Amino acid sequence: MKLYERLGADDLCPSPIGYRVRIALALKGMDCARVPMRFADVGRLEAETGSRTCPAMVDGDARLPDSVAIVRHLDSVQSKRPVFRDEDRYFNIASVEQELGTRAGKVIAPWFIERLCPEDRDYYRSSREQRYGVSFTELVAHRSASELDLAFTVARVATGLDRSPFFSGSEPGFADAVIYGYLLWIELADPAAMPELPPEMLAWYEARDVAWRRPCLTPFAALSAE
Ligand SMILES: N[C@@H](CCC(=O)N[C@@H](CS)C(=O)NCC(=O)O)C(=O)O
């Protein structure tokens, strides 16, 4: 089992989408070989996995091209501690990616770029300027407005904890991994950009952080050396 993950500065994975898989592995007590990939390595990534984005996984004949497929695969090969849980049936990942992911990205992208390998920064800047439809200079100038949009989204996401102690239900699961990944991404890019979390979500984040920061932010070399 080989997991292709985004490589950033300081030998760390800087990707909120990569964190989902690291968390899934940690929840299941599993590990696998890690293959660090810069954005510049997209040709090799595609040749070996069929995917142009990270994370991607190869397990025997199975080629899993995205985080959802990977976590479903992990659940199928090791069903003891499922990551996809009851409430995840109602978790609209596309809408969370679109709203929380995009709004967080618009706040942090000009700072997050420093967390990438230097040779990836030009590509990241131009691809994200295209994605967001504005230059990094404009993102910096409009940061306060983007922070308000992000705070609004976070308050809406936080209502997911009204029904159950975790976004995925009675135990942490995929929705928790997705939401925690975005918050850790913001903190890693710029701690000052962390939105104020409503009290219940703050308690949830602090507990998830104790359990999940280390699996997300273990340097690549550390794991391959273990
Ligand atoms: N839906 C995919 C999204 C993966 C994704 O967008 N990954 C980014 C973040 S590291 C990436 O590889 N982007 C490549 C690019 O922007 O060229 C998943 O869930 O895995």
The ligand as a Gaussian input file, in Angstrom:
#p B3LYP/6-31G(d) Opt

LIG

0 1
 N      -11.227000      15.650000      -4.587000
 C       -9.818000      15.401000      -4.411000
 C       -9.105000      16.729000      -4.330000
 C       -7.628000      16.606000      -4.192000
 C       -6.933000      17.938000      -4.387000
 O       -7.504000      18.905000      -4.914000
 N       -5.658000      17.970000      -4.019000
 C       -4.912000      19.180000      -4.233000
 C       -4.221000      19.591000      -2.992000
 S       -2.674000      19.067000      -2.563000
 C       -4.001000      18.936000      -5.424000
 O       -3.322000      17.933000      -5.528000
 N       -4.051000      19.858000      -6.372000
 C       -3.286000      19.757000      -7.569000
 C       -3.234000      21.082000      -8.289000
 O       -3.745000      22.070000      -7.762000
 O       -2.626000      21.091000      -9.357000
 C       -9.594000      14.541000      -3.157000
 O      -10.530000      14.460000      -2.330000
 O       -8.558000      13.903000      -3.011000

